[in-house]
């Protein structure tokens, strides 16, 4: 599945979230990542995220899309990250 991850966390937790996301996905923009994950990778990723966030304060949105072909992305301004497939 293709996923887009957007997070908003306490600044001191940002490095841990960033590191976790980079293990699985492409960095696209400041707190945004995207890429393909298998079902097992998705389970592993969400478990890793749960370990580093405070669920009473932090927010992580994971948009699951069955195929990246159906995703249209329009950038206004600078492309900040890598939008190519992870593999």
Secondary structure, 3 states (H helix, E strand, C coil): CEEEEEEECCHHHHHHHHHHHHHHCEEEECCEEEEECCHHHHHHHHHHHHHHCCCCCCEEEEEEECCHHHCCCCCCCCCCCCCCCCC
